[in-house]
Amino acid sequence: MAIIELAVEGIISIKNEREVSMVLMGLNGVEEVEIEEGEVKVDYDDDIIEEDEIIFAIEEMGYSVLD
């Protein structure tokens, strides 16, 4: 199990939070998603999914993951 915390630009409403959470929870290996004020925390099984795949999924929705 691993945890990644990401600053994500563009999550400005509850609707955005729900969208990101639903997409990430739909990824095989993601166990839990918490979003608060543009910070996304994802608990995931790193034997199943890689950090880059999580970031890619967020960016595919049109959000920017900040360094």
N, C-alpha and C positions, 0 to 999 in steps of 0.2 A: 504494500500500500504506500502511496505517495500523496503529497499535497503540493499544489501549485497555487500561488497567489499572483494575480495579474491585475495591472491597472489597465482598464479598458475605456477608451474614449467613445462617447456617443450614447452610453446608457443613461438616459435622462428621465425615464419614466418607469412606472410599474409595468407598463406594457412591454417595454424593452427588457426589463429584468425577467419577466415571465418568458419571453421569447428565447432569450439566451439560456435560461435555466432549462426549458423544455428541450431545446436542441442538444445541449450538453448531456442532459440525463438520458437522451436517446442514443448516446454513443456507448458502444460496448466497452465496459471497463470503468465507466464513471459511476461512482457510488453516491456522491453528494455534491451539491452545488449551493454555495451561499454567495449572494450578491448584495453589496451595500455601498452606496455612493461611488459607483464606478469601479469598485474593487471586486474582483471575482475570485473566489476561493473554491478550488475543485479538489475533492478527495477522489483518487482514482487508483486502479490496480495497474502498476507500471509493468506487469507481466503481460497485460492485455492491450494497453493503449499507451502511446508515447505523448509526452508533453507537446511536441510539435503538432500532433493531430488535434489536440484540444485548441491550440492557438489558431490553427487553420480553420477549424469549424467556426470560431468566433469571427475571424476575418471574413469568411465566406458570407456571413450575415450582414456585412457592411460596417462592422465596428473595427476600431484600430486598437491593437494591443500595444501599449507603450513599453519602452525598455525601462 
